[in-house]
């Protein structure tokens, strides 16, 4: 899911890709239960209930990784790191730099801001991660 390298885009839009992630996160929350997931991840129960209901609350990639880790052999930090590392690898394969992304991408409009998100020095929302991933994969 989040930590897997995406070399192409099957989802027609970044929003559809984010919805795929939200659907998988909702499945995990449903399977494990809101309260146990909240206790394990530290994410507020209201946010988890919203995810389970198929809504799209503001959720950071780090939190999404914590939820995914409940259903993975990898821990949350590894999932988060690999997700960002795969974006950087995708940029390399697509011969993209952060300034090119900032000029063409519908999201953060500065190369520095994008770089900070990719290097995990600034938080990135799940929706923004999906936009970046979709943009990068579509250029590979």
C-alpha positions in Angstrom: 0.0 0.0 0.0 1.7 3.2 1.1 5.2 1.8 1.2 5.0 0.0 -2.1 6.7 1.6 -5.1 4.2 2.8 -7.7 5.7 2.8 -11.2 2.5 3.7 -12.9 -0.9 5.0 -12.0 -4.0 2.9 -12.3 -6.2 5.5 -10.5 -7.5 8.1 -13.0 -6.9 11.0 -10.6 -5.0 11.8 -7.4 -8.3 11.9 -5.5 -9.1 8.4 -6.7 -5.7 7.2 -5.5 -6.3 8.9 -2.1 -9.7 7.2 -2.0 -8.0 3.8 -2.6 -5.8 4.5 0.4 -8.7 5.6 2.6 -10.7 2.4 1.7 -7.8 0.2 2.8 -7.3 2.2 6.0 -11.1 1.9 6.7 -10.8 -1.8 6.2 -8.0 -2.0 8.8 -9.8 0.2 11.3 -13.0 -1.9 10.8 -11.0 -5.1 11.2 -9.1 -4.0 14.4 -11.8 -1.8 15.9 -11.7 2.0 16.5 -10.7 1.8 20.2 -7.8 -0.6 19.8 -6.5 1.3 16.8 -6.7 4.6 18.7 -4.8 3.0 21.7 -2.2 1.5 19.4 -1.7 4.6 17.1 -2.6 7.6 19.3 -5.0 8.8 16.6 -8.2 10.4 17.9 -11.2 8.1 17.9 -13.3 10.7 16.1 -10.8 10.6 13.2 -10.8 6.8 13.1 -14.6 6.7 13.2 -14.6 9.1 10.3 -12.2 6.9 8.4 -14.3 3.8 9.1 -17.4 5.6 7.9 -15.7 6.2 4.5 -15.2 9.9 5.1 -12.0 11.8 4.3 -10.8 13.5 7.4 -7.5 15.3 7.5 -4.9 12.6 8.0 -1.2 12.8 7.8 0.9 10.2 6.0 2.6 9.4 9.3 -0.8 8.5 10.8 -1.9 6.5 7.8 1.4 4.6 8.1 0.6 3.9 11.8 -2.8 2.4 10.8 -1.3 0.4 8.0 1.4 -1.0 10.4 -1.4 -2.8 12.3 -1.8 -5.0 9.2 1.8 -5.2 8.1 5.1 -6.8 9.1 6.6 -3.4 8.9 6.4 -0.8 11.6 4.9 2.7 11.1 8.2 4.5 10.8 9.5 2.1 8.1 6.3 2.4 6.1 6.4 6.2 6.3 10.1 6.3 5.3 9.7 3.8 2.5 6.6 5.8 1.1 8.7 8.9 0.9 11.8 7.1 -0.4 9.7 5.7 -3.2 8.6 9.2 -4.2 12.2 10.3 -4.3 13.1 7.2 -6.4 10.2 7.9 -8.7 11.5 11.4 -9.2 14.9 10.1 -10.1 13.4 7.6 -12.6 11.1 10.3 -14.1 14.0 12.8 -14.1 12.0 15.3 -12.0 13.3 17.8 -9.5 11.3 19.5 -6.8 11.2 22.8 -8.7 9.7 21.1 -11.8 7.1 19.5 -9.6 6.3 22.8 -7.9 5.9 24.5 -11.3 3.5 21.8 -12.7 1.8 20.3 -9.6 -1.5 21.1 -8.1 -0.4 21.4 -4.4 2.5 22.9 -2.6 3.9 25.6 -4.9 7.5 25.8 -3.7 10.3 23.4 -4.4 11.6 23.8 -0.9 8.2 22.9 0.6 8.0 19.7 -1.5 11.6 18.8 -0.6 10.8 19.1 3.1 7.8 16.8 2.7 9.7 14.2 0.7 12.5 14.2 3.3 10.0 13.9 6.2 11.1 17.3 7.6 7.5 18.6 7.2 4.3 16.8 7.5 2.4 15.7 4.4 -1.3 14.9 4.4 -2.5 11.6 2.9 -4.3 13.6 0.2 -1.1 15.5 -0.7 1.0 12.3 -0.7 -1.5 10.8 -3.2 -1.2 13.9 -5.4 2.6 13.8 -5.3 2.6 10.0 -5.9 0.1 10.3 -8.8 2.0 13.2 -10.4 5.4 11.4 -10.1 4.2 8.0 -11.3 2.4 9.5 -14.2 5.7 11.0 -15.5 7.6 7.7 -15.3 
